[in-house]
Amino acid sequence: MKEEEYQSCQTVPTSWLGGWESVNGNPDVYIFQGYDGNYYLLAYCYDEEYGHGCFSCYEIYSDEEDCYIGVGTKHYQLTTEDSPYTLHIAGWGGYMQN
């Protein structure tokens, strides 16, 4: 395992793995580790008007202190929150693990 992959594994908390439900109407997300060892965030949106859903997948990047996803030219930071919510995605809001 390369050093930067090792640092990425150390920065992303394993408690984030699994499904997360948005508390404020944003897409529900699922965080998982891919076969390549990197972590990903899979977002699911359901459009009630048209009756179908869509998925978007984003790689979770990390540095020494923070984890974030890149959506277009924007970066959204992932942080741990105090109860009752345990995950916050900047710009998206709070999430509860389901």
N, C-alpha and C positions, 0 to 999 in steps of 0.2 A: 504494500500500500504506500502510495506517495505521501510525502509530508503534508501537502495541502489537503489531500483527501482525509488524512488523519485529523487535521485541525477542523475540517468541516464536520466530521463525525463527532468531535468533542464539543463543538459549539451548539449544534442542534440538539436540544434535550430529547431524549428518547420518550419522555412522557408526552410529547406532542404527537407521537405516532397514533394514527387512527382517525376516526370521524369527528368532525366538529360542526355544531349547529350554530348559525348566526343568531344573536339575540336582537338584532335590529334590522332584519330583512335583507341582508346582503347574501351573496351565494354561500351555501353550505360548502365546507371543504373537507378534504381527506388528505392527511399527510402520510407519506410512505417513503421507504428507502428502496430505490431501484436496484436492478441487478448490477449496475455500474458503481454502486456504493454511494451515490449522491442522493440527496433528499429532495422530494418533490411535493408540491401542493396542487391537488386536483380540485378545482372549483366546479360546482354544479349549480346551474340556474334553470329554473322552470318558468316558462312563460305561459301563464294561465290564459291569456288572450288567444294565443295560437295553439295551446295544448301540447307543447313539446318542450323538451329540455335540451341543454347543450353543456358540454364539458370544456374546460380550459385547463391546461396543465402548465405549471410554472416551476422552474428549478429554484430551490432555496439556496441562496448564496450566503456565505458567512465570512466575517473577518474575526479579529480577536475578540470583539465585544458584542457584535450584533448579527442577527439573521434577518434576511430580507428576500423579497421576490421582486423581480423586474417585470413590469407590465408596460410594454411599449417603452417610452422614455422615462417613465416614473418608477421609483423604487419604494416599496411598502415594507416597513420594518415589522417584524414579528417579535413580540415580547410577552413575557408571562405577567399576568395580572393577579391581584388579590381576589379572594372569593367574592362573589359566587362564580365569576367567570375566570377562566384560567389562561386564556389566550387572547391577545389583542393584535390585530393587524391594522397598522396605521392606515387611515383612510377607509377602512372597511368596518371597523368596530370590534366589539367583543364577541367571543365564541365560548360555548360550553361543550365539553366533550360528551358525545352521545354513545 
